């Protein structure tokens, strides 16, 4: 692999001009007739695998004169060449390690150079410039999708390949300096950059309205079940309604949240878009959306959604009914659903109502300012 890499370097840096010109001749034939690509692997196997292997088995005698023909007949004079891995801690082993490190260094430099060239205009650090490049790429892609079949790809590949190989010639930089072509190229590059920057500054408008969402919080109140006429008392504000069949309640977990409205904070990366919370007057909608059962909805007044206190006969609980219900076919009521009322009926332990408020997404500058303020505080 490392020998192949060195051969490519020698080929494209014109170390042996006849080799480079031969490559360009073959490349020209392939560009003019792309069907020759099917011949290239077979020809490479013949000239770079089979012929060297034959020369290894049939080496020429050292006493041959330059005018003598190469002896192609006769028995083989040397063993066949076999590729074996380099033994551990041998000279070739350390040479491979050195070459591998050199290859990784070259890859790292190429990777860093590509990032330095491509990352700033494409990673939206400058949103106007990246948006302009995005639009140009979209337009170019759509245009090529329609006109790609009309372009002379053979001529483009031929001219591009010759230009790339000629650019690797040692005398090419001095040729550019003598003809002042390097200054022309640099000038054109600066003009293209300035045109793209001016287009980004003048025609790209990033003043879009920030994203706004609605968030919700549920106010929970609880009353003592030991006293039938006890009143509800404020408990906390939580993100879930803590309904009778909610998983936390069935698991016996207590609701979690903030005791006061002022303690409720907006989600991370957002800020409040209005000044206060608004009571959701459409309690029936969020109850139906969540398929809440076993509750009573106040359609007027404070819009509380109360737990319904069912007695043992309605719930058909064996532990409450006692042993009399065992072995008997007891009649069960229909599935418990929400009911409409005014809160004066069979009130359970909990009640809740929904509050909503608008939030607005923070920009990056606002997030940095808030983080610096917290660190200074």
C-alpha contacts under 8 A as a table, 3 or more apart, distances in Angstrom:
res1	aa1	res2	aa2	distance
1	X	4	X	5.08
1	X	5	X	6.27
2	X	5	X	4.97
2	X	6	X	6.24
2	X	99	X	6.76
3	X	6	X	5.06
3	X	7	X	6.15
4	X	7	X	5.04
4	X	8	X	6.27
5	X	8	X	5.17
5	X	9	X	6.32
6	X	9	X	5.03
6	X	10	X	6.21
7	X	10	X	5.06
7	X	11	X	6.03
8	X	11	X	4.91
8	X	12	X	6.17
9	X	12	X	5.46
9	X	13	X	5.95
10	X	13	X	5.30
10	X	14	X	6.23
10	X	15	X	5.14
10	X	16	X	7.17
11	X	14	X	5.63
11	X	15	X	6.48
11	X	16	X	6.97
11	X	19	X	6.49
11	X	20	X	5.43
12	X	15	X	7.83
12	X	20	X	6.59
12	X	165	X	6.01
12	X	168	X	6.05
12	X	169	X	7.62
13	X	168	X	5.25
13	X	169	X	5.66
13	X	170	X	6.93
14	X	17	X	5.01
14	X	19	X	7.85
14	X	20	X	6.03
14	X	168	X	7.33
14	X	169	X	5.83
14	X	170	X	7.41
16	X	19	X	5.55
16	X	20	X	6.72
17	X	20	X	5.12
17	X	21	X	6.09
18	X	21	X	5.11
18	X	22	X	6.01
19	X	22	X	5.08
19	X	23	X	6.23
20	X	23	X	5.05
20	X	24	X	6.25
21	X	24	X	4.99
21	X	25	X	6.17
22	X	25	X	5.03
22	X	26	X	6.33
23	X	26	X	5.18
23	X	27	X	6.04
24	X	27	X	4.87
24	X	28	X	5.97
24	X	162	X	6.98
25	X	28	X	5.07
25	X	29	X	6.44
26	X	29	X	5.21
26	X	30	X	6.34
27	X	30	X	5.10
27	X	31	X	6.18
27	X	158	X	7.61
27	X	161	X	7.91
28	X	31	X	5.12
28	X	32	X	6.19
28	X	158	X	6.21
29	X	32	X	5.19
29	X	33	X	6.01
29	X	34	X	7.94
29	X	36	X	7.57
30	X	33	X	5.09
30	X	34	X	4.99
30	X	35	X	7.30
30	X	36	X	5.53
30	X	37	X	6.37
31	X	34	X	5.59
31	X	154	X	5.32
31	X	155	X	7.41
31	X	157	X	6.49
31	X	158	X	5.69
32	X	154	X	6.17
32	X	155	X	7.86
32	X	158	X	7.83
33	X	36	X	6.00
34	X	37	X	5.74
35	X	38	X	6.09
35	X	39	X	7.88
36	X	39	X	5.15
36	X	40	X	6.51
37	X	40	X	5.12
37	X	41	X	7.52
38	X	41	X	6.69
38	X	42	X	7.66
39	X	42	X	5.41
39	X	43	X	6.04
40	X	43	X	5.12
40	X	44	X	5.98
41	X	44	X	5.05
41	X	45	X	6.17
42	X	45	X	5.09
42	X	46	X	6.28
43	X	46	X	5.04
43	X	47	X	6.13
44	X	47	X	5.35
44	X	48	X	5.52
44	X	49	X	7.35
45	X	48	X	5.57
45	X	49	X	5.08
45	X	50	X	6.37
46	X	49	X	5.77
46	X	50	X	4.93
46	X	51	X	6.17
47	X	50	X	6.20
47	X	51	X	5.36
47	X	52	X	7.37
48	X	51	X	6.38
48	X	52	X	6.33
49	X	52	X	5.71
49	X	53	X	6.16
50	X	53	X	5.11
50	X	54	X	6.19
51	X	54	X	5.09
51	X	55	X	6.21
52	X	55	X	5.04
52	X	56	X	6.18
53	X	56	X	5.10
53	X	57	X	6.53
53	X	80	X	7.01
53	X	81	X	6.69
54	X	57	X	5.15
54	X	58	X	6.03
55	X	58	X	5.01
55	X	59	X	5.39
56	X	59	X	5.80
56	X	78	X	6.63
56	X	79	X	7.46
56	X	80	X	6.48
56	X	81	X	6.61
57	X	76	X	5.32
57	X	77	X	5.98
57	X	78	X	4.79
57	X	79	X	5.77
57	X	80	X	5.52
57	X	81	X	7.72
58	X	72	X	7.42
58	X	75	X	7.84
58	X	76	X	5.16
58	X	77	X	5.44
58	X	78	X	6.48
59	X	77	X	6.69
59	X	78	X	7.24
60	X	64	X	7.24
60	X	70	X	6.55
60	X	71	X	6.80
61	X	64	X	5.76
64	X	68	X	6.15
65	X	68	X	5.30
71	X	74	X	7.60
76	X	79	X	7.57
86	X	90	X	6.93
86	X	92	X	5.88
86	X	93	X	5.45
87	X	90	X	5.56
87	X	92	X	7.71
87	X	93	X	6.45
88	X	93	X	6.06
89	X	93	X	5.88
89	X	94	X	6.74
90	X	93	X	5.04
90	X	94	X	6.53
91	X	94	X	5.41
91	X	95	X	6.24
92	X	95	X	4.86
92	X	96	X	6.09
93	X	96	X	5.17
93	X	97	X	6.42
94	X	97	X	4.96
94	X	98	X	6.18
95	X	98	X	5.09
95	X	99	X	6.13
96	X	99	X	5.05
96	X	100	X	5.96
97	X	100	X	5.04
97	X	101	X	6.23
98	X	101	X	5.21
98	X	102	X	6.29
99	X	102	X	4.99
99	X	103	X	6.17
100	X	103	X	5.06
100	X	104	X	6.23
101	X	104	X	5.09
101	X	105	X	6.11
102	X	105	X	5.02
102	X	106	X	6.20
103	X	106	X	5.08
103	X	107	X	6.14
104	X	107	X	4.93
104	X	108	X	6.02
105	X	108	X	5.02
105	X	109	X	6.20
106	X	109	X	5.18
106	X	110	X	6.14
107	X	110	X	5.06
107	X	111	X	5.95
108	X	111	X	4.98
108	X	112	X	6.05
109	X	112	X	5.13
109	X	113	X	6.04
110	X	113	X	5.10
110	X	114	X	6.09
111	X	114	X	5.14
111	X	115	X	6.20
112	X	115	X	5.09
112	X	116	X	6.09
113	X	116	X	5.09
113	X	117	X	6.19
114	X	117	X	5.14
114	X	118	X	5.88
114	X	119	X	7.76
115	X	118	X	5.26
115	X	119	X	5.03
115	X	120	X	7.95
116	X	119	X	5.96
116	X	120	X	6.96
117	X	120	X	7.02
118	X	121	X	6.10
118	X	122	X	6.28
119	X	122	X	5.29
119	X	123	X	5.53
120	X	123	X	5.84
120	X	124	X	7.44
120	X	125	X	6.59
120	X	126	X	7.51
121	X	124	X	6.81
121	X	125	X	7.55
121	X	126	X	6.96
121	X	129	X	6.25
121	X	130	X	5.38
121	X	133	X	7.60
122	X	125	X	7.84
122	X	129	X	8.00
122	X	130	X	5.13
122	X	133	X	7.42
123	X	126	X	7.74
123	X	130	X	6.88
124	X	127	X	4.55
124	X	128	X	7.79
124	X	129	X	7.50
124	X	130	X	5.10
124	X	131	X	7.45
125	X	130	X	7.73
126	X	129	X	5.53
126	X	130	X	6.15
127	X	130	X	5.14
127	X	131	X	5.82
127	X	206	X	7.91
128	X	131	X	5.16
128	X	132	X	6.19
128	X	200	X	5.10
128	X	201	X	6.66
128	X	204	X	5.96
128	X	205	X	7.72
128	X	206	X	7.27
129	X	132	X	5.12
129	X	133	X	6.29
129	X	196	X	7.44
129	X	197	X	6.46
129	X	200	X	5.26
129	X	201	X	7.87
130	X	133	X	5.10
130	X	134	X	6.02
131	X	134	X	4.95
131	X	135	X	6.20
131	X	200	X	7.57
131	X	204	X	7.42
132	X	135	X	5.18
132	X	136	X	6.20
132	X	196	X	7.36
132	X	199	X	7.29
132	X	200	X	5.58
132	X	204	X	7.08
133	X	136	X	5.01
133	X	137	X	6.07
134	X	137	X	5.17
134	X	138	X	6.19
135	X	138	X	5.05
135	X	139	X	6.15
136	X	139	X	5.19
136	X	140	X	6.00
137	X	140	X	5.04
137	X	141	X	5.92
138	X	141	X	5.11
138	X	142	X	6.21
139	X	142	X	5.19
139	X	143	X	6.13
140	X	143	X	5.01
140	X	144	X	6.07
141	X	144	X	5.16
141	X	145	X	6.03
142	X	145	X	5.04
142	X	146	X	6.61
143	X	146	X	5.37
143	X	147	X	6.06
143	X	148	X	7.81
144	X	147	X	4.99
144	X	148	X	4.73
145	X	148	X	5.89
146	X	149	X	7.55
147	X	150	X	5.30
147	X	151	X	6.84
148	X	151	X	5.57
152	X	155	X	5.56
152	X	156	X	6.29
153	X	156	X	4.91
153	X	157	X	5.97
154	X	157	X	5.21
154	X	158	X	6.06
155	X	158	X	5.00
155	X	159	X	6.00
156	X	159	X	5.36
156	X	160	X	5.83
157	X	160	X	5.12
157	X	161	X	5.88
158	X	161	X	5.35
158	X	162	X	6.24
159	X	162	X	5.27
159	X	163	X	6.04
160	X	163	X	5.11
160	X	164	X	6.13
161	X	164	X	5.17
161	X	165	X	6.26
162	X	165	X	5.27
162	X	166	X	6.00
163	X	166	X	5.17
163	X	167	X	6.01
164	X	167	X	5.17
164	X	168	X	6.84
165	X	168	X	5.39
165	X	169	X	7.21
166	X	169	X	5.39
166	X	172	X	7.27
167	X	172	X	5.97
168	X	172	X	7.05
169	X	172	X	5.34
170	X	173	X	7.05
171	X	174	X	5.45
171	X	175	X	6.21
172	X	175	X	4.97
172	X	176	X	6.31
173	X	176	X	5.12
173	X	177	X	6.36
174	X	177	X	5.04
174	X	178	X	6.13
175	X	178	X	5.15
175	X	179	X	6.23
176	X	179	X	5.31
176	X	180	X	5.65
176	X	181	X	4.95
176	X	182	X	5.37
177	X	180	X	4.88
177	X	181	X	6.58
177	X	182	X	6.24
178	X	181	X	7.85
179	X	182	X	7.96
180	X	183	X	5.49
180	X	184	X	6.69
181	X	184	X	4.97
181	X	185	X	6.16
182	X	185	X	5.09
182	X	186	X	6.10
183	X	186	X	5.02
183	X	187	X	5.99
184	X	187	X	5.05
184	X	188	X	6.17
185	X	188	X	5.14
185	X	189	X	6.13
186	X	189	X	5.03
186	X	190	X	6.24
187	X	190	X	5.17
187	X	191	X	6.23
188	X	191	X	5.05
188	X	192	X	6.18
189	X	192	X	5.21
189	X	193	X	6.21
190	X	193	X	5.07
190	X	194	X	6.06
191	X	194	X	5.11
191	X	195	X	6.05
192	X	195	X	5.08
192	X	196	X	6.26
193	X	196	X	5.23
193	X	197	X	6.14
194	X	197	X	5.02
194	X	198	X	5.99
195	X	198	X	5.18
195	X	199	X	6.09
196	X	199	X	5.04
196	X	200	X	6.13
197	X	200	X	5.02
197	X	201	X	6.12
198	X	201	X	5.03
198	X	202	X	5.99
199	X	202	X	5.33
199	X	203	X	5.55
199	X	204	X	7.27
200	X	203	X	5.79
200	X	204	X	5.28
201	X	204	X	6.24
202	X	205	X	7.93
205	X	208	X	7.70
210	X	360	X	6.58
210	X	361	X	6.24
210	X	362	X	7.88
211	X	360	X	5.81
211	X	361	X	5.55
212	X	273	X	7.68
212	X	358	X	6.74
212	X	359	X	5.67
212	X	360	X	4.53
212	X	361	X	6.49
213	X	358	X	5.71
213	X	359	X	5.43
213	X	360	X	6.51
214	X	356	X	6.63
214	X	357	X	5.72
214	X	358	X	4.51
214	X	359	X	6.14
215	X	356	X	5.65
215	X	357	X	5.52
215	X	358	X	6.16
215	X	359	X	6.96
216	X	239	X	7.06
216	X	354	X	6.77
216	X	355	X	5.62
216	X	356	X	4.43
216	X	357	X	6.47
217	X	237	X	6.42
217	X	238	X	5.87
217	X	239	X	5.11
217	X	240	X	7.35
217	X	354	X	5.95
217	X	355	X	5.30
217	X	356	X	6.42
218	X	237	X	5.50
218	X	238	X	5.31
218	X	239	X	6.00
218	X	240	X	6.43
218	X	241	X	5.71
218	X	352	X	6.24
218	X	353	X	5.57
218	X	354	X	4.62
218	X	355	X	6.09
219	X	234	X	7.99
219	X	235	X	7.83
219	X	236	X	6.22
219	X	237	X	4.60
219	X	238	X	6.60
219	X	241	X	7.99
219	X	352	X	5.32
219	X	353	X	5.44
219	X	354	X	6.43
219	X	355	X	7.43
220	X	234	X	6.57
220	X	235	X	5.58
220	X	236	X	5.53
220	X	237	X	6.00
220	X	238	X	7.29
220	X	241	X	7.60
220	X	350	X	6.99
220	X	351	X	5.90
220	X	352	X	4.55
220	X	353	X	7.05
221	X	232	X	5.74
221	X	233	X	5.33
221	X	234	X	4.54
221	X	235	X	4.90
221	X	236	X	7.14
221	X	350	X	5.82
221	X	351	X	5.44
221	X	352	X	6.28
222	X	232	X	5.14
222	X	233	X	5.47
222	X	234	X	6.61
222	X	235	X	6.18
222	X	349	X	5.66
222	X	350	X	4.69
222	X	351	X	6.56
223	X	230	X	6.20
223	X	231	X	5.80
223	X	232	X	4.42
223	X	233	X	6.05
223	X	349	X	5.40
223	X	350	X	6.69
224	X	227	X	6.01
224	X	228	X	7.88
224	X	230	X	6.16
224	X	231	X	7.77
224	X	232	X	7.82
224	X	349	X	6.72
225	X	228	X	6.35
225	X	230	X	7.68
225	X	348	X	7.75
225	X	349	X	6.24
227	X	230	X	5.36
232	X	350	X	7.99
235	X	259	X	6.70
236	X	256	X	7.71
236	X	257	X	6.05
236	X	258	X	5.52
236	X	259	X	4.30
236	X	260	X	6.79
237	X	256	X	7.95
237	X	257	X	5.34
237	X	258	X	5.18
237	X	259	X	5.95
237	X	260	X	6.82
237	X	261	X	7.21
237	X	264	X	7.83
238	X	241	X	7.19
238	X	255	X	7.02
238	X	256	X	6.01
238	X	257	X	4.38
238	X	258	X	6.61
239	X	257	X	7.09
241	X	352	X	6.49
241	X	353	X	7.81
241	X	354	X	7.99
242	X	246	X	6.00
242	X	248	X	7.36
242	X	249	X	6.54
242	X	255	X	6.86
243	X	246	X	5.22
243	X	249	X	7.31
243	X	292	X	6.85
243	X	293	X	7.94
243	X	307	X	7.72
244	X	249	X	6.58
244	X	250	X	7.55
244	X	293	X	7.34
244	X	294	X	6.63
244	X	295	X	7.85
244	X	307	X	7.00
245	X	249	X	6.72
245	X	250	X	6.25
245	X	292	X	7.66
245	X	293	X	7.37
246	X	249	X	5.44
246	X	250	X	6.24
247	X	250	X	5.12
247	X	251	X	6.04
248	X	251	X	5.09
248	X	252	X	6.29
248	X	253	X	5.13
248	X	254	X	7.25
248	X	255	X	7.57
249	X	252	X	5.06
249	X	253	X	5.66
249	X	254	X	7.05
249	X	255	X	7.97
250	X	253	X	7.64
258	X	261	X	7.36
258	X	263	X	5.78
258	X	264	X	6.21
259	X	263	X	7.09
260	X	263	X	5.46
260	X	264	X	7.17
261	X	264	X	5.50
262	X	265	X	7.76
266	X	270	X	6.05
266	X	271	X	5.85
266	X	272	X	6.54
266	X	359	X	7.10
267	X	270	X	5.53
267	X	271	X	7.55
269	X	361	X	6.11
269	X	362	X	5.54
269	X	367	X	7.05
270	X	359	X	6.16
270	X	360	X	5.44
270	X	361	X	4.32
270	X	362	X	5.12
271	X	359	X	5.44
271	X	360	X	5.32
271	X	361	X	6.32
271	X	362	X	6.39
272	X	275	X	7.23
272	X	357	X	7.72
272	X	358	X	6.29
272	X	359	X	4.45
272	X	360	X	6.07
273	X	357	X	7.89
273	X	358	X	5.30
273	X	359	X	4.71
273	X	360	X	5.35
274	X	357	X	7.06
274	X	358	X	6.13
274	X	359	X	7.42
276	X	357	X	6.94
277	X	355	X	6.06
277	X	356	X	5.67
277	X	357	X	5.06
278	X	355	X	5.45
278	X	356	X	5.32
278	X	357	X	6.28
279	X	353	X	7.86
279	X	354	X	6.27
279	X	355	X	4.53
279	X	356	X	6.44
280	X	283	X	6.53
280	X	303	X	7.89
280	X	353	X	7.61
280	X	354	X	5.50
280	X	355	X	5.45
280	X	356	X	6.57
281	X	303	X	6.25
282	X	285	X	5.67
282	X	286	X	7.29
282	X	299	X	7.86
282	X	303	X	7.86
283	X	286	X	5.72
283	X	287	X	6.26
283	X	297	X	6.93
283	X	298	X	7.68
283	X	299	X	7.34
283	X	303	X	6.32
283	X	304	X	7.73
283	X	305	X	7.31
283	X	353	X	7.41
283	X	354	X	7.39
284	X	287	X	5.15
284	X	288	X	6.11
284	X	297	X	6.81
284	X	299	X	7.66
285	X	288	X	5.25
285	X	289	X	6.08
286	X	289	X	4.95
286	X	290	X	6.16
287	X	290	X	5.37
287	X	291	X	6.04
287	X	292	X	5.33
288	X	291	X	4.84
288	X	292	X	6.39
289	X	292	X	7.90
292	X	295	X	7.23
292	X	337	X	7.35
292	X	338	X	6.94
293	X	336	X	5.94
293	X	337	X	4.34
293	X	338	X	5.11
294	X	307	X	6.27
294	X	308	X	5.73
294	X	336	X	5.41
294	X	337	X	5.25
294	X	338	X	5.40
294	X	339	X	7.84
295	X	305	X	6.29
295	X	306	X	5.38
295	X	307	X	4.53
295	X	308	X	5.15
295	X	337	X	7.01
295	X	338	X	4.72
295	X	339	X	6.30
296	X	305	X	5.60
296	X	306	X	5.09
296	X	307	X	6.30
296	X	308	X	6.17
296	X	338	X	5.45
296	X	339	X	4.55
296	X	340	X	5.53
296	X	341	X	6.06
296	X	343	X	7.20
297	X	303	X	6.90
297	X	304	X	6.30
297	X	305	X	4.63
297	X	306	X	6.51
297	X	338	X	7.05
297	X	339	X	6.11
297	X	340	X	4.97
297	X	341	X	5.78
297	X	342	X	7.22
297	X	343	X	7.47
298	X	301	X	6.91
298	X	302	X	7.23
298	X	303	X	4.75
298	X	304	X	5.50
298	X	305	X	6.29
298	X	340	X	6.38
298	X	341	X	5.36
298	X	342	X	4.85
298	X	343	X	6.14
299	X	303	X	6.00
299	X	340	X	7.00
299	X	341	X	7.02
299	X	342	X	7.01
300	X	303	X	5.99
300	X	342	X	7.04
301	X	342	X	7.92
303	X	353	X	6.39
304	X	343	X	7.45
304	X	351	X	6.30
304	X	352	X	5.62
304	X	353	X	5.04
305	X	351	X	5.46
305	X	352	X	5.34
305	X	353	X	6.03
306	X	343	X	6.91
306	X	347	X	6.19
306	X	348	X	6.59
306	X	350	X	6.30
306	X	351	X	4.24
306	X	352	X	6.64
307	X	347	X	5.90
307	X	348	X	4.49
307	X	349	X	6.53
307	X	350	X	5.74
307	X	351	X	5.98
308	X	346	X	5.52
308	X	347	X	5.27
308	X	348	X	5.02
309	X	346	X	5.21
309	X	347	X	5.52
309	X	348	X	4.52
309	X	349	X	7.86
310	X	314	X	6.10
310	X	315	X	6.46
310	X	346	X	7.54
311	X	314	X	5.59
311	X	315	X	6.45
312	X	315	X	5.21
312	X	316	X	5.71
312	X	317	X	5.91
312	X	320	X	6.12
312	X	321	X	6.68
313	X	316	X	5.15
313	X	317	X	7.46
313	X	321	X	7.45
314	X	332	X	7.63
314	X	333	X	6.63
315	X	332	X	7.85
315	X	333	X	7.75
316	X	321	X	7.25
316	X	330	X	7.98
316	X	332	X	6.69
317	X	320	X	5.54
317	X	321	X	6.21
318	X	321	X	5.06
318	X	322	X	5.93
318	X	323	X	7.53
318	X	325	X	6.70
318	X	326	X	7.68
319	X	322	X	5.57
321	X	324	X	6.91
321	X	325	X	6.36
322	X	325	X	6.38
322	X	326	X	7.86
323	X	326	X	5.42
325	X	328	X	5.65
325	X	330	X	7.08
341	X	344	X	7.41
341	X	345	X	7.35
342	X	345	X	7.45
343	X	346	X	7.90
343	X	347	X	7.02
344	X	347	X	7.27
348	X	351	X	7.62
362	X	366	X	5.99
362	X	367	X	6.43
363	X	366	X	5.32
363	X	367	X	6.38
364	X	367	X	5.09
364	X	368	X	6.26
365	X	368	X	5.19
365	X	369	X	6.17
366	X	369	X	5.06
366	X	370	X	6.15
367	X	370	X	5.19
367	X	371	X	6.20
368	X	371	X	5.12
368	X	372	X	6.14
369	X	372	X	5.21
369	X	373	X	6.14
370	X	373	X	5.06
370	X	374	X	6.24
371	X	374	X	5.15
371	X	375	X	6.22
372	X	375	X	5.06
372	X	376	X	6.11
373	X	376	X	5.15
373	X	377	X	6.05
374	X	377	X	4.98
